[in-house]
């Protein structure tokens, strides 16, 4: 969510203003410290102007580098 929010040039404070959620709550959601309910997910997506599924799209993990001996 953090990367998506930043690509939209939206600060956490702006997202708080748009959603009405607490700043600490937004931070904890972005850090993956808490789960949130679907109504919050829909509200965040609406405020960021993206479809809900974009909040569940994660970057491909980088392959582990092989050590050469």
C-alpha positions in Angstrom: 0.0 0.0 0.0 2.8 2.4 0.8 4.4 2.1 -2.7 1.0 2.6 -4.3 0.2 5.6 -2.1 3.6 7.2 -2.9 3.2 6.6 -6.7 -0.1 8.6 -6.3 1.8 11.4 -4.5 -0.4 11.0 -1.5 1.0 11.5 2.0 -0.1 9.5 5.0 -1.6 12.7 6.4 -3.6 13.2 3.2 -4.8 9.6 3.3 -5.9 10.2 6.9 -7.8 13.3 5.9 -9.5 11.5 3.0 -10.4 8.3 4.9 -11.0 9.6 8.4 -8.7 6.9 9.8 -6.1 7.4 12.4 -2.5 8.1 11.3 -1.2 5.3 13.5 -3.7 2.9 11.9 -2.6 3.9 8.4 1.1 3.3 9.4 0.4 -0.1 10.9 -1.6 -1.2 7.8 1.3 -0.1 5.6 3.9 -1.9 7.7 1.7 -5.1 7.7 1.5 -5.0 11.5 -2.3 -5.3 11.5 -5.0 -6.6 9.2 -7.9 -4.4 8.3 -11.5 -5.1 7.3 -12.8 -5.0 3.8 -14.7 -1.8 4.3 -11.4 -0.1 5.1 -9.7 -1.7 2.1 -12.5 -0.3 -0.2 -12.3 3.1 1.4 -8.5 3.3 0.9 -8.8 2.1 -2.7 -11.4 4.7 -3.3 -9.3 7.5 -1.8 -6.3 6.5 -3.8 -8.4 6.2 -7.0 -7.4 2.6 -7.7 -9.3 -0.7 -8.0 -9.3 -2.7 -4.9 -7.3 -5.5 -6.4 -4.3 -3.1 -6.8 -4.0 -3.1 -3.0 -3.4 -6.9 -3.2 -0.8 -6.8 -6.0 2.6 -7.4 -4.7 5.9 -7.0 -6.5 7.7 -10.2 -7.7 10.3 -11.3 -5.2 13.9 -11.0 -6.4 15.6 -14.4 -7.0 18.2 -15.3 -4.4 21.7 -14.8 -5.7 23.7 -18.0 -6.0 27.1 -18.0 -4.3 30.0 -19.2 -6.5 32.8 -21.1 -4.8 
